[in-house]
Amino acid sequence: MPVFVWKGTASNGEIQKGEIEAQDEQAARRLLRHQRISPSNIKIKSKDLSEYIGFLKKKVPPKDIVVFTRQLSTMIDAGLPLVQGLGILASQQENKTFKKILQDVKTDIESGFTFADALKKHPKQFDRLFCNMIAAGEMGGILDDVLQRLANYMEKALRLKRKVKGALTYPIIVLSISVLVLGIILIFVIPVFEQMFADFGKALPVPTQMVVNLSNFVKSYFLVMIGSIAGMVFLLRKYYNTEKGRRVIDGLLLKSPVFGPLLIKVAVAKLTRTLGTLIDSGVPILETLNVAAGTAGNKIVEEAINNVHSSISEGRTIAQPLGESGIFPAMVVQMISVGETTGALDQMLNKIADFYDEEVETAVDALTSMIEPFMIVFLGGTVGSIIIAMYLPIFKLAGAISGG
């Protein structure tokens, strides 16, 4: 449906302007008059270039979706109709991509689609978890409550993601700076020293000669090295996109001595939070497990959840296959078993998620504290060793002069 830009006079005499969505200009004028606005100027809104070129379209940040979800929950709780709430939020939205999506969702609902089905047309912004919870909320008549739970879930998931990203960002930045500094020294600084040493006419000390040889190698094969690294990254990503590749790499990551325990805690926190939120919202258990498997982010964890799905289909419990997977800590398995026995599985899952959110924060802080001095020592030690190696001939020459 086209969007019209209008300017007009409100019932109190105030000049106003804005945008309105309608079938045509006459329909837009009728809608404005219904709002007690006398339009003086109305024209169809020209389309932005970004609407035609995909990569120019603005992405919708997860934070915007969280804010939208919480605001819509408040509006519905206050008794505002869903369509009207979507219209208000769309008009207030500054992100053009998200604004268009909300307008499309509103139009689809007016055409007879359910809210969940309208959202499913935009899978990049609203994933299976979001749509399934909305469907359960619509069926149960608790849409406002479900939206509130969704907002809480997404906020906690975003906080967890930021924490993990923050832990990985620091070492990556320090390592990148280290490589850049070493590259500048080897390509631009060492050749100056090499030319100076050549005038001495004497054999260089072994450490100095090794640094000079390394500098010559980097200068000669710099493009080859860059190409090899890029090729390795490409092949690794291609391998990871295969079924076997994901299983092998994800398995190695979970077993790695430094990041493995952290990744397991992140997986437990994410899985239990997802399961707890979906079950609490009334989503059927088998569909809940399908959604959780699709959002696991790790092939080994995904397979463990699929085993749980098969287990429940055969009339068994959730806890047993989770324990057999060997991934999940014994405490988690025991608490889930207690939750199943007492009929309070959703509450137990949310308690586990809260506990492991704190565990992840503690593990991230410990990892950052451990990596920081290591990276400083690595950078300082490497650069310092090169500097000492390059000054050895000068020290040697100075000693020979003073001895002579």
SEPANU-377771 format. One record per residue: z negated, y negated, x of N, C-alpha, C, O in turn. Coordinates in steps of 0.1 Angstrom, whole numbers, plus 5000, padded with zeros to 4 digits. Layout:
<recs>
ZYXZYXZYXZYX ...
</recs>
This chain:
<recs>
500050125008500050005000500049875009499249875018 500949785006500949665014499749575013498949585003 499549495024498349405024498849265023499849225030 498249175015498649045013497548945019496348965017 498048835025497148735030497148625020498248575015 495948575015495948485004495048365008494148375017 495248255001494448135002494248084988495248074980 493048044984492848004970491547934968490747914977 491247894955490047824951489147914943489547964933 487847924947486948004940486447924928486747814926 485647994919485147934906484247814909484047724901 483647814921482747704924483447584931482847494936 484747594932485547494939485747504954486447424960 485147614959485247634974486647694977487147784971 487247644988488547694993488247825001487447815010 488847934998488648055005489948115009491048085003 489948215018491148285022490748425027489548445031 491648515027491348655031492548745029493648695028 492248875029493348975027493049065015491849085012 494049115009493849204997494949304997496149275000 494649424993495549534993496049554978495149564969 497349554976497849574962499249624963499949624973 499749674951501149734950502149624953503149654959 502049504947502949394949502249264948501049264946 502949154949502349024949501748994935500648934935 502349034924501849004911500549084909499549024903 500449204914499249284913498149214921496949214917 498449164933497549094942496948974934495748944935 497848894927497348774920496448814909495448744906 496748924902495848974891494449004896493448974890 494449074908493149114914492348994918491148994916 493048894923492348774927491748694915490648654916 492548694905492048624892490948694886489948634881 490948834888489848914883488548874890487448894885 488748834903487548794911487248644910486448594918 487848584900487648444897488148354909487448254912 489248394914489848314925491248274920492048354916 491548144921492948094918493748084931493547994939 494648174933495448174945496448064946497248044936 496447984957497447884958498547924968499647874967 498248024976499248074986499048214988497848254991 500048294987499848444989501148494994502248474989 501048575005502248635011501848765018500748795022 502848855019502648985025502348975040502948895047 501349045045500949035059501949105068502349225065 502349035078503249095088502649205096501449185100 503349305099502749425106502649395121503549325127 501549445127501349425141502249525148502549635143 502749485160503549575169502849705172503449815173 501449705172500749825176500849925165500550045168 501149895153501349985142502550075144502650185138 503550025152504750105154504650185167505350285168 503950135177503850205190502450265191501450195192 502450395192501150475192500150435203498950415200 500650415216499650395226499050255226498050225233 499650165218499150025216498050025206497249925205 497850125198496850135187495450135193495250205203 494550055188493250055192492550185188492750235177 491750245198490950355194489750315186489350205186 489250415179488050385171486850445178486650565179 485950355183484850405191483850475182483750445170 483250585187482250655179481150565173480650595162 480850465180479750375175480150305162479350285153 481450275161481950215148481850305137481550265126 482150435139482050535129480550555125480250575113 479650555134478250565131477750445122477050465112 478150325126477750205118478350215104477650185094 479650255103480250275090479550375081479350345069 479150485087478450595080477150545075476850575063 476450475083475050425079475250315068474450315058 476150225069476350125059476850175046476350135035 477750275046478250335034477050415027476950415015 476250475035475050545029474150445022473750475010 473950335028473050225021473650175008472950154999 475050155009475750104997475650204985475350164974 475850334988475850434978474450454972474250464960 473450444981472050454977471650344968470850354959 472350224970472050104962472750114949472650014940 473550214946474250224934475750174934476350174923 476250134945477650084946478550204945478350304952 479650194937480650304937481350324951481450224959 481650444954482250484967483450394970483550344981 484450384961485650314963485350164967485950104976 484450104959484149964962483449954975483749854983 482550044979481950044992482950055003482849985013 483950145002484950155012485750025013486149985024 486049965002486849845002486149735009486749655017 484849715007484049615013483949635028484149545036 483749765032483649795047484949785054485049745065 486049815047487349795053487649655055488249615065 487349565046487549425047486749355058487149255064 485549415061484749365072485049425086484549375096 485849525086486149595098487049515108488149465104 486649495120487449415130488449495137489549445141 488149625139489049715145490249745136490049805125 491449705139492549715130492949865127493249895115 492749955137493050095134492150155124492550225115 490850125126489850175117489950115103489750175093 490349985103490549915090491649985082491450005070 492750015089493850085082493450225077493750265066 492650295085492150425081491350415068491450495059 490350325068489450305056490250265044489950315033 491250185046492150145034492950265029493050285017 493350355038494150475034493150565027493550625017 491950585032490950675026490650625012490650705002 490550495010490250434997491350454987491150494976 492650434992493750464984493850604979494150634968 493650694989493650844985492650884975492950954966 491450824976490450854966490850794952490650864942 491450684952491850624939493050704933493250704921 493750784942494850864938494351004933495151084928 493051034934492551154929492051254940491451354936 492151214952491551304963490051294963489451194959 489451394968487951384970487751304983488751294991 486551264985486251184998486451275010487051225020 486051395009486251485021487651515024488051515036 488451535014489951565016490651445021491551455030 490251325017490851205022490451185037491351135045 489251215041488851205055489551305064489851275075 489851425058490551535066491951495071492451555080 492451385065493851335069493751265082494751225088 492451235087492251155099491351235108490251195111 491851355113490951445121490451385135489451425140 491151285140490751225153489451145151488651135160 489351085139488151005137487051075130485851055132 487451165121486451245113486651395115487551455110 485851455123485951595127485551685116485151645105 485651815119485351915109483851905104483551925092 482951885114481551865110481351755100480651775090 481951645102481851525093482451565080481751535070 483651615079484251645066483551755058483351745046 483051855065482251965058480951915052480651955041 480251825060479051765055479351675043478551675033 480451605043480751515032481151595020480751565008 481851705022482151795011480951855004480851864992 479951895013478751955007477951845000477351874990 477951725005477251614998477851574985477151544975 479251584984479851554971479551664961479351634949 479551784966479351894956477851894952477551924940 476951854960475551854957475051724951473851714946 475951624950475551494945474551424953473751334949 474551454966473651384976474351314987474051324999 475451254984476351194994475651095002475851085015 474851004996474050905004473150965014473050925026 472451075010471551145019472251215030471851205042 473451275027474251345038474751235048474851265060 475251125043475751025051474650975061474950945073 473450965056472350925064472051025075471850985087 472051155072471851255081473051255092472751275104 474251235087475351225096475151115106475451135118 474750995102474550885111473450915121473650885133 472350975116471351015126471851115136471551105148 472551215131473151315140474051255151473951285163 474951165146475951105156475251015166475651015177 474250945161473450855171472850935182472850905193 472151045178471551135188472551205197472251215209 473651245191474751305199475251205209475551245221 475451085205476050975214475050945225475450925237 473750945221472650915231472651025242472550995254 472851145238472851265247474051255256473951275268 475251225250476451215258476351105268476851125279 475850985264475750875274474750915285475050875297 473750985282472751025292473451115303473251095315 474151215298474851305307475951235315476151255327 476751145308477751065315477150975326477750965337 476050915323475350835332474950905345475050855356 474551035343474151115355475251145363475151155376 476451165357477651205365478351085371479051095381 478250965364478950845369478550805383479350765391 477150805385476650745398477250825410477750765419 477050965410477651035422479151015424479651015435 479851015412481350995413481650865419482550855428 480950755415481250625421480950615436481750565444 479750675440479350675454480350755462480750715473 480750875457481650955464483050885465483650895476 483450825455484750745455484750635466485650615474 483650565466483450455476483450515490483950455500 482750635492482650695505484050735510484450705521 484850795501486250835505487050715508487850715518 486950605500487650485503487350425516488250385524 486050415519485550355532486050435544486550385554 485950575542486450655553487950645555488450645566 488650635544490050625545490450495552491350495561 489850385549490150255556489850265571490550215579 488650325574488250335588489250425596489750385607 489650535590490550635597491950575598492650605608 492450505588493850455588494050325595495050305601 493050235594493250105599492350065611492849995620 491150115612490250075622490350165635490450115646 490450295633490550385644491750365653491650365665 492950345647494150315656493950195665494450195676 493150095661492849985670492050025682492349985693 491050105679490250165690491050255699490950255711 491950335693492750425701493650355711493850395722 494250245706495150165715494250105727494750095738 493050065723492250005734491750115744491750085756 491550235739491050345748492250395757492050435768 493450375752494650425759494750335772495250385782 494350215772494350125783493350165794493450125806 492350245790491350285800491950385810491550385821 492850465805493550555814492650675817492850745827 491550705809490750815811490650905799490850865788 490251025801490051125790488851075781487851025786 489151095768488051045759487051155757487351275759 485751125753484751225750485251305738486051255730 484751425737485151525727484951465713485951475705 483851405709483651355696484651245693485251235682 484951155703485951045701487351105699488051055690 487651205707489051265706489151335692490251325686 488151395687488151455674488451355663489251375653 487751235663487951135653489351075654489951045644 489851055667491251005668492251105663493151065656 492051235665492951335660492951335645493951355638 491751325639491551315625492351195619492951205609 492151085625492850965621494350975621495050945612 494951035632496351065633496851155622497951145617 495951265619496351355609496451295595497351315588 495451205592495351145579496551045578497151035567 496850975589497950875588499350945586500150905578 499451065593500751135592500951215579502051215574 499851265573499951345561499251285549498851355540 499051155549498351085538499051115524498351155515 500351095523501051115511500951265507500851295495 501051355517501051495514499651535509499551615499 498651475514497251505510497051455495496451525487 497551335492497451285479498151375469497651405458 499451405473500251495464499551635462499651685451 498951685473498251815472497051815462496851905454 496351705463495151685455495551675440495051735431 496651595438497151575424497651705419497451735407 498351785427498951905423497852005420497952085410 496752005428495652095425494952065412494552155404 494751935410494151895397495051935385494451975375 496351915386497251945376497252095373497152135361 497252185383497252325382495852375376495852465368 494852305380493452345375493352315360492852395353 493852195356493852165342494752255334494352295323 495852295339496752385332496152525331496252585320 495452565341494752695341493552685331493252785324 492852575331491752555321492152555307491452595298 493452515304493952515291494252655285494552675273 494252755294494452895290493152955286492052905290 493253065278492053125273491153185284489953165285 491853255294491153315305490553205314489453215319 491353095316490952985325489652915320488752895327 489652895307488452825301487152915303486152875306 487353045300486253145301485753145316484553145318 486653155325486253165339485553035344484453045350 486152925342485652795347484352755339483352715346 484252775326483052745319481952835323480752795323 482252965326481253055330480653015344479453025346 481552975353481152935366480252805365479252795372 480652715356479852595354478452625350477452565354 478352715340477052745335476152815345474952815345 476752885355476052955365475852875378475152925387 476452755379476252675391474852635393474152605383 474352625405472952605408472452465404471252455400 473252365405472752225403473052185388472052145381 474252205383474652155370474452255359474352225347 474352385363474252495353473152485344473352485331 471852465349470752455340470852335330470452335319 471352225336471552105327472552125316472352085305 473752195320474752225310474252315299474552305287 473352405302472752505292471852425283471852445271 471052335288470152245280470952155271470652145259 472052105276472952025267473552105256473652065245 474052225260474652315250473652355239473952355227 472452385243471352425233471052305224470952315212 470852185230470552065222471752035212471452005200 472952045216474152015208474252115197474452085185 474152245201474352355191473252355180473552355168 471952345184470952345174470952225165470652225153 471352105171471451985163472551995152472351965141 473652055157474752075147474452175136474652145125 473852285140473552385130472452335121472552355109 471452275126470352225118470852115108470452125096 471652025112472151925103473051975092472951935081 473952075096474852135086474052215076474352205064 473152295081472352385071471552295062471452325050 470952195068470052105060470852035049470351995039 472152015052473051945042473652035032474351985023 473352165033473852255023475252315026475852375017 475752305038476952375042476752525043475752555049 477552605038477352755039477252795053477952735062 476452895056476052935069477252975078477352945089 478253055072479353105079480252985083480852985094 480452885074481252765077480552685088481152625096 479252685087478452615097478652665111478852585120 478652795112478952855125480352835130480552815142 481352835121482652805125482752665130483452645141 482152565124482152425128481452415142481952345151 480252475143479552475155480252535167480252485178 480952645164481852705175482952615180483252605191 483552545170484652455173484152325181485052265188 482952295180482452175187481552205199480852115204 481552335203480552375213480952315227480052275234 482252295230482652235242482552325254482852285266 482252455252482152545263482552685258482052735248 483552755264484052875259483052985258483053065248 482152995268481153105267480153075256479753175249 479752955253478852925242479652945229479052995219 480952915229481752935217481753085213481653115201 481953165223482053315221480753365216480653455207 479653305221478253355217478053315202477553395194 478553195198478453155183479353245175478953285163 480553285180481453365172480753505170480953565160 480053555180479353675179478253665168477953765160 477653555167476653525156477253535143476753595133 478453475142479253475129479553625125479353665113 479953705134480253845131478953925128478954005119 477853885134476553945132476053925117475654015111 476253795113475753765099476653825089476253865078 477953835092478953905083478554045081478754105071 477954105091477454245091476054265085475554375085 475454155082474054155076472954145086471854175082 473254115098472254095109471753955109472153865101 470853925119470253795120471053705130472053755136 470653575131471253485140470653505154471353505164 469353525155468653535168469053645177469153625189 469353765171469653885179470853865188470753885200 472053825182473253805191473053685201473653695212 472253585197472053475207471253525219471553485230 470253615216469453665227470353765236470153765248 471253835230472153925237473153855246473653915256 473453725242474453655250473953625264474853615273 472653615266472153585280472253435284471853405295 472653355275472853215278471653135273471153045280 471153165261470053085255468653125260468453245260 467853035263466453065267465753145257465953135245 464753225262464053315253463253235242463153285231 462753115246461953035237462852995225462352995213 464152965227465052915217465253035207465253015195 465553155213465853275205464553305196464753335184 463453295202462153325194461953225183461553265172 462153095186461952995175462953005164462652985152 464253045167465253065157464853185148464953185136 464353295155463853415148462753385138462753425127 461753295143460653255134461253175122460753185111 462153085125462753005114463453085104463353055092 464153195108464853285099463853355090463953375078 462753405097461653485090460953395079460653445068 460653275083459853185074460753115064460253045055 462053115065462953045056463052895059463552815051 462652855071462752715075463652695087463252625097 464752765087465652765099466152625102466252595114 466552545092467052405095465952325102466352255111 464752335097463652255104463452305118463152215127 463452435120463152485133464352445143464052415155 465552445138466652415147466552265151466852225162 466152175141466052035145464952015155465051925163 463852095153462752075163463152125177462852055187 463952225178464552275191465452165197465352135209 466252105188467152005193466351885198466751825209 465351835191464551725196463851765210463851675219 463351885211462751925223463751925235463451875246 464951975232465951985243466551855246467151835257 466651765236467051625240466151565251466651505260 464851585249463951535259464051615272463951555283 464351745271464551825283465751775291465751775303 466851745284468051695290467751565297468251545308 467051475291466751345297465951365310466151295320 464951455309464151485321465051545332464851505344 465851635328466751705338467751605344468051605356 468251515336469251415341468551315351469051285361 467351275347466551185357466251255370466451195381 465951385369465651465381466851475390466851465402 468051505383469251525390469751395397470151395408 469551285390469951155395469051125408469551075418 467751145406466851125418467151215430466951165441 467651335427468051425438469351385445469551395457 470351345436471651315442471651185449472351175459 470951085445470950945451470750955466471550895473 469551005470469351005485470451095492470751055504 470851205486471851285493473151215495473751225506 473651135485474851065487474750945497475650925504 473550885497473350775507473350835521473950775530 472650945523472651015536474051055540474451045552 474751115531476151155533477051035538477751045548 476950925530477850815534477350755547478250725556 476050725548475550665561475750755573476150705584 475550885571475750985582477150995587477450995599 478051005577479551015581480050885588480650895598 479750775582480250645588479550625601480250585611 478250655602477550635614478050725625478150675637 478350845622478850945632480250895638480450905650 481050845629482350795633482150675643482850665653 481250585639481050465647480550495661480950445671 479550595661478950635674480050705683480150675695 480950785676482050855684482950755690483450775701 483250645682484150545687483550455698484350405706 482250445699481650365709481250445721480850385731 481350575721480950655732481750625745481250605756 483150605744483850565756483450435762483450415774 483050335753482650205757481350215765481150155775 480350295759479150325766479350385780478750355790 480250485780480550565792481150465803480850475815 482050375798482650285808481650185813481650155825 480750135804479750045808478750105818478350045827 478450235816477650315825478250325839477650315849 479550355839480250365852480350235859480250235872 480550125852480549995858479249955864479149915876 478149975856476849945862476450035873475749995882 476850165873476550255884477350225896476850245907 478550165894479350135906478850005912479349955922 
</recs>
